């Protein structure tokens, strides 16, 4: 892959980062195509999402997809914590 974007998401604690990681990890490998790949890595309270793509259009689409997944996982986690 020729292009790459790396996003570091920092959370108040490692448990919240772990919850987001577990929520989106099931998508790794399932939603990737021939032009994009994604990897997740967590170090304590920091979740790193790396999106690699063959071209800039695919990179933008991959970034939108993965950032949306992170956002939904965060929102769901916040809603569950509020109950």
N, C-alpha and C positions, 0 to 999 in steps of 0.2 A: 504494500500500500504506500502511496506517495505522500499522503497528507494525514496529519494527526492533530487531534485536539485533546487536551487533558484538563479535566475539571476536578478540583478538590473541594469537597463539601465538608465543612467542619460543623460538628454538633456539640451540644453542651456536655455530652458524656458518651462513652463508648457503647452503652446499651442502645441509645437512639441511633447511632451510626450502624450498629449491627442489625437493628430492625429494618432500616431502609435497605441495607445491603441484601438481607434475606428476601425482602419483598421483590426486589428487581433482579436478583441473581438468576431466577428461573427463566428470565427472558434472554440471557446470554446464550447465543447459539440458535435460539428459536426465531428471532426476528431479523437476523443478519442476512444479507444477500451476498451476491458475488462481488459487490463493490464496497461493502462496509463490514467492519468487525468492531466489537466492543469488548473491553475487559473491565473488571472491577477489582479493586484492591482496598482493603481497609487496614489502617494502622491506628488502633485505639479509637479516638473520636473523629478521625478523618477518613472519609470515603473518597476514593479516587476513581473516576470514570474516565477511561481512555477510549476514544473513538478514532478508528483509522479508516481511511477511505482511499479509493483509487483516484477520485477526482473531487473537485471542490463542491459540486452540486450534491454528490453523495455524502460528503462530509457534513454539509449543512443539514441535510435530511437526517443523518445519523445523530447529530448533535441535538436537533429538535426532538427527536424520538426519545433519546436517553435523558435529556433534561426534563422532558415531560413526565417520564416514568419516575424520576427522582422526586419531582414536585408532587405527584399524586401519592407516592409512598409517604412523603413528609406530611401531607395533609391528612391522610388516613391515620397516621401515627399520632398526630396532634388531636384528632377527633377522638381516638380511642383513649388517649391520656386524659381528656377532659371529662370523660364519663365516670 
